[in-house]
């Protein structure tokens, strides 16, 4: 039996056990669609399946961890290269809007 941790609930971390372990969201989603168990995945990987009612969301006693951050790390400097600045601006634009799957 494999052990893993899912981050949700009152204390933020819960032990889960199972015989199937994978580190690829698409494979895990497909396994859930084939009735192999419960998948704990971000909505953007499941949006179409939820809309089409191929998968059903579980209502947890406590919400999943909200507002998980996206951080950009680069060396401190007065100068930020143009391609880095363009990428930073793009990410800010993309992730500051409400996602279509929420």
Buried (B, 14 or more C-beta within 10 A) or exposed (E): EEEEEBEBBEEEEBEEEEEEEEEEBEEBBBBBEEEEEEBBBEEEBBBEBEEEEEBEEEEEEEEBEEEEEEEEEEEEEEEEEEEEEEEEEEEEEEEEEEEEEE
